[in-house]
């Protein structure tokens, strides 16, 4: 669908409803296309079971005691000297 900049100004609600239905709206200015309104794709939330990086440190022996591991990694950066 095409609409002019004037249509966008005065009929924005109707154009947004058109986009909400899944259509694309090309906005023209002085007869030339200058913008496109498209529906936003919903982000799919990943669950831990489907995320391949979840549990990446599960088998790492260093991560058994996370607090000690982090302290060791940060050692020297946060000295109070």
N, C-alpha and C positions, 0 to 999 in steps of 0.2 A: 504494500500500500504506500502511496505517496501523500505527503501533506506539506503545505507551505509553512514558512516560519510564522506567518500570521495565524494559520490554523493551530500551530503549537501554542501560540500565545493565548488564543481565545478558547481553544477546545482541548486543552492539555489532558483533562480528565478522561475524555472519550478516547484520545490517543493512547493513554496509559491503559485503559481497559482493553483496547485492541491488542496491545503488546502483552497484556496479562493472559489473553486467550491464545498466545503463541505466535502471533503474526509479527513480522518485522515492518517497521514504518520508516521510510526514507524521508527525511526533512529536506526540502528544497529552499534555496534562497535565490531569488531572482532567476528562477527557472533551472538552476543547477543544483544537483545533489550536494549537500554539505554535511549531513549527519545521518546516523541511523539509530533508531531505537530498537533494541532487541531484548527479549526476555532473559533474565538472569537464570543461569543453570544452578540448580540446588546442589550444594556441596554434599557429597556422600560422606557420612561419618564412618570411620573405620573402627572396627572393634579390635581388641587385642589379638583375637584369634586370626584375623585376616592381615594384620600388620606384620610384615616380615621382620621388622626391626625390634619388635616387642620381645623382650627377654634375651637380647643379644649378649648380655653379660651373665646369663643364667649359669653357664658352665665355667665361668672364670673364677679361679680360686682367690684372686685378689679382691673380688667383690663380695666375699662372704661377710666380711665386717666392713660395711661401706664407710662408716665414720672414720675408722683408722686409715682406710685407703685414701680418703679425701684429705685427711690431715697430712699423710705422707706426700701426696701430690702437691699440696699447697705449702709444704715445709719450705721455709726460706723466703717466701713471698710476703708472709705476714708476721715477720719478727718484730717484736716491740722494742728493739734496741735503739 
